[in-house]
Each structure stands twice: as structure tokens, then as C-alpha cells.
Amino acid sequence: MNRIQKYIFFSVLKAVITIVGGLALLALLAQGLSQTDLIVDNRQSALTYLRVVALGAPQIIAVLGPIALFAAALNALNRIHRDNEIVVSQAAGMTRWQILSPVMRLAVMVTVAHLCVNLFVQPMAQRELRQTISEARADLASSLIRPGAFTYPVDGLTIYVRESSGGVFRGMMIADTRDPTNETIYIAQTGNFIEIENQPAIRMTSGQIQQVDELDQLSVLVFDDYVFELTDFMAEDSDLVLKPSDRFLHELFFPDLGDFYQNRDQDNYLAEAHLRIASPLLNLAMAMIAVLAVTGGNFSRRGYQKRITVSVAGALLLVILSLSVPPSAASDPALNIVQYLLPLGTTGVLAFVYLVGGIPALTRKLKKSDDTQNAEAA
């Protein structure tokens, strides 16, 4: 690249970094607000909360990448063109391809980075995110025990602990009322969580068990050591099922047909696999729309509000169409080809229009062709 091309390249690159950073922060803030239940309901630490928000970043950045590239290229090129720098470059002998080249090189770099995120970073982050959230929601100490308050993990179970320190509970009470004819209350001076054959349980010491039978007779059993099993109250780890967005590309193209969920969702997996590969191509189309919007017409000192407005509408339409194709492809696998044709076709058509001289030149050529045909007909 010559000096002018490097100037255009780094001008657009700075705008891309700035806009991607701003959009990513806003998206992460929105996601963070949706995950506050980890703190409120499950009493997780701020580190767990920040970990969940950070693991959601790759997917957000991948979605916002094409939009940020379009906005950055549009903003940078409009400023350069408004300052007559592109006009001067063209007057000095630069061709349209030389002006287009630095923007498309950056678009290719963004496309490759987007593809790497889709194929490797996103599935790893999504798996870790789902596992982190699952572990947070299954944290016994946070979900069952709240010192100084009555908690109701499930119907028929009430737990109260006066205070907790170093994993040891003091002043513990557990009320098991699942069977109305045999309600049982456990009272213990101390207690703590243990595992018995990988199953959760609460070990209580120095307490008593109070039961009321069908005749309303109270019986009290004093114990030194007692274990209250929690297996019936806790969700199994097998409840954690990976979604298509959590899987790697080879798992999407070659699902385990012996697994019920994967066998049932084969078409969804195939649509997700093609989306992972095709969605980065949207960066090329968005960059081409921005280039054509600013430099694809005649120079005007009044600006290019009309062309920019049309380009923004076209970019939004392209994004909407790109988002609407994968759900349809999940129902009809033959539509997966559209995921590739949409961005590649848009890029090819716009590149042709730009390289033949932009919209005015194409309009003149079409008009000249019509006049020639009319003259020959006369």
C-alpha cells in the first residue's frame, strides 16, 4: 500500500476499534444487567458475575462486528471525502480499486477474525459460560443457606441457620413437611455440607429430631451426629444440555445420532454450522456498502446525506435478511446456500457498480444502451 492507502486503512481501523469497543461495552452492560440474578438469587461473588459477563463477550462482538465495520468505514470515508482528500487522490492518478483496496483489506482481516471467533472462541466461551452459570445455580451453600433468614429451596423443605462461619453452620433448623402425616423437624447446634458417594448432604451434630405422627403425638429423638441427604431436592448434572451455539464446527456437521437431542435437531445443527462460516462474509458486504455510499457518486460540498441514508437502510435490510435466513434453513436445509449467496452476491454486485465508475457512470451506461436500442429500433 502507498502512503494514501495506508492513511485510509488506519483511519478506518481506528474508527472500527472505537465503535466496536463502544458497542461491545453497551452490549456487555445489557447482558450484565440480565445476569444480576446470579448475585441476588444465588449470592455469587462479583468475580463470578464478571466472569459470566466476560464469557458472553465473544458472541456479542461477533454479532456487532459487521455493523461496527459498516459504521466505522462510513464515518471515516465520509470525513476523508468531505475534506477533499479522496478527490485529490483521484486527481493525482489513484484508481477506484486503489481507493477501495485498503478498506477491503481491513474487511478481509475482520472477516478472518470473525471466522476464528465463530469457529473456536465462541463455542469455548459459551461452554464455559453455561458451565459457570450451572455451577452457580447449583451452589448449595448459596442457594440453601442464608444466615438469619428462612429459605425454601423446594416445596416441603424449610431451612434456617442463625449464623455461618468458615463453612460451619450454627443454630440450624430443617423442616421437612413433604409428608403431611409425618412432618419432621431437625434441630442442631452445628452443621456443614458433605458429599456421600458424590451426592450432597448436610451433616448435623448435637441436636434432636421432632416428629408428629397421625395421632398428633410428638416424639423427640436426640442425636450426636445425623446426616440429612439432599439428593431428592437437587437437580442432576445431566440437566446441562449443550445448545447448537455451544458446539464446535465438527460437532455441528457430524452430530452424534445416538443422542436423542442431537438426532432430533440435525437440521438446526446444520443451519448453525453454515451460519458460523457464512456470517463473517457479511463484513465484506457491509464494507462495500459503506464505500459505495461515500465514494460511489459525484462529489458534493453539501455532503452525501441522501446516499448515506439509503446505504444505512440497505445495510439494515441486509442484516435483517441475514438473521432471518438461518431459522428458515433450520426447517429447510436447502436454504443454507442462501446464507452464502446473500453476502457474496451483495459484495459482487456492489463491487461491480463501484469499479465501473459508481452509480452515475452505471446510470449513464444504462441510458446510453437504451438510447442505442431505441435508435436501432427506429
Sequence and secondary structure as in RCSB ss.txt:
>XXXX:A:sequence
MNRIQKYIFFSVLKAVITIVGGLALLALLAQGLSQTDLIVDNRQSALTYLRVVALGAPQIIAVLGPIALFAAALN
ALNRIHRDNEIVVSQAAGMTRWQILSPVMRLAVMVTVAHLCVNLFVQPMAQRELRQTISEARADLASSLIRPGAF
TYPVDGLTIYVRESSGGVFRGMMIADTRDPTNETIYIAQTGNFIEIENQPAIRMTSGQIQQVDELDQLSVLVFDD
YVFELTDFMAEDSDLVLKPSDRFLHELFFPDLGDFYQNRDQDNYLAEAHLRIASPLLNLAMAMIAVLAVTGGNFS
RRGYQKRITVSVAGALLLVILSLSVPPSAASDPALNIVQYLLPLGTTGVLAFVYLVGGIPALTRKLKKSDDTQNA
EAA
>XXXX:A:secstr
  HHHHHHHHHHHHHHHHHHHHHHHHHHHHHHHHTTHHHHTT   HHHHHHHHHHTHHHHHHHHHHHHHHHHHHH
HHHHHHHTTHHHHHHHTT  HHHHHHHHHHHHHHHHHHHHHIIIIIHHHHHHHHHHHHHHHHT HHHHH  TTSE
E SSTTEEEEEEEEETTEEEEEEEEE SSTTSEEEEEEEEEEEEEETTEEEEEEEEEEEEEE TT  EEEEEEEE
EEEE GGGS  GGG    GGGS HHHHHS  TTSHHHHHTHHHHHHHHHHHHHGGGHHHHHHHHHHHHHHSS   
TT  HHHHHHHHHHHHHHHHHHHHHHHHHHH GGGHHHHHHHHHHHHHHHHHHHHTTHHHHHHHHHHHHHHHHHH
HH 
